[in-house]
Amino acid sequence: MEYVKFGNSGVQVSPLCLGFVDLPNRVEEDEAVGGVHAALDHGINFIDCADAYGQHGEEVLGRALQGRRDDVVLATKFWVRMGDGPNTGGCSRRHVMQAVEDSLRRLQTDYIDLYMLHHPDPNTPVEETLSTLDVLVKQGKVRYIGVCNHYAWQMAHMLGVSARHNWEPLVCIQCRHNIIDRVIENETIPFCERFNIATMIYGPLGGGLLTGLYQRDKPLPEGARYGRSKSATEEECGENFFDILDGLQEIAGGYGIKLTDLAYAWLLAKPYVTSVIMGGSRAEHYQALWDVVEVELDSEDIERIDELSETRRYRPFANQGMIQGAPLALNWL
């Protein structure tokens, strides 16, 4: 496994990141733990989790990492409401300091390598959030900080505030990106390239649309995500979707690989992609991807994929409805 530099940090991570979302909630704990160990044995040193990933996600991961914690760059997140009270979610100092202690306890570790805002908080000034995260870094409970699902301008605001107060800056963003959802190429990626912000890519298979299960003029797979909602199906499977899919299948066939492998290989070939988060509900879903890092696409095929999916650059920004950003902290001016 060849490791890559993580943005402005000195950390080296694997180009594939183990996403610990579905696995601990879909299978028995022994299988989930075995999946983590198999990933580590194969050279994966990057694992992504969140406090909101199921009832026991962080707890299962914590048990899986006993005796191997130092081998892992461990990422987790906060923001989601974790209780019934009004202060059990968001990015306030009160919640962040409680959330990090809860995650440390569940993960059975005394430090988190990468701590990320899951979403922006429209109720908390970024000064409050960033000053709190800076304290956590100084305390040694957190090594680096990042964001998920933010617009480029929101990250720019945060970097500016951090620079003004000499606080710890963001080092990464986690965002959705794949062949049929390329909107982040318009602003997010140029911003990250300009300021050397690492990118953690989730949703590489477009919610299952790039698995090869969806075919033209055939019924949607039973239980398929986009088969449950007519509006979602029309949105995702419209806009020449099957023309794109036919072209991708042809390219994948030329390499003798599956469509899923091509989707990952296309992302890994992009210089702006730092690490791609693997999703799966069973350990074998991950194991089928171990060797995708060895797939090398010709530049002509990368350009062809880009041309096939060009219209997919102009879509709503995925998983982010809050466009206004955090309120101003007038007492900090």
Secondary structure as UniProt FT lines:
FT   STRAND          4..5
FT   TURN            7..8
FT   STRAND          12..13
FT   STRAND          16..19
FT   HELIX           23..26
FT   HELIX           29..41
FT   TURN            42..43
FT   STRAND          46..48
FT   TURN            51..52
FT   TURN            54..56
FT   HELIX           57..64
FT   TURN            65..68
FT   HELIX           69..71
FT   STRAND          73..78
FT   TURN            86..87
FT   HELIX           93..107
FT   STRAND          112..117
FT   TURN            122..123
FT   HELIX           126..139
FT   STRAND          142..148
FT   HELIX           152..165
FT   STRAND          170..176
FT   TURN            179..180
FT   HELIX           183..185
FT   TURN            186..187
FT   HELIX           188..195
FT   STRAND          198..202
FT   TURN            204..205
FT   HELIX           206..208
FT   TURN            209..210
FT   TURN            216..217
FT   TURN            222..223
FT   HELIX           225..227
FT   HELIX           230..237
FT   TURN            239..240
FT   HELIX           241..255
FT   HELIX           259..268
FT   TURN            271..272
FT   STRAND          275..278
FT   HELIX           283..287
FT   TURN            288..289
FT   HELIX           290..294
FT   HELIX           299..308
FT   HELIX           310..313
FT   TURN            318..319
FT   HELIX           330..332
//
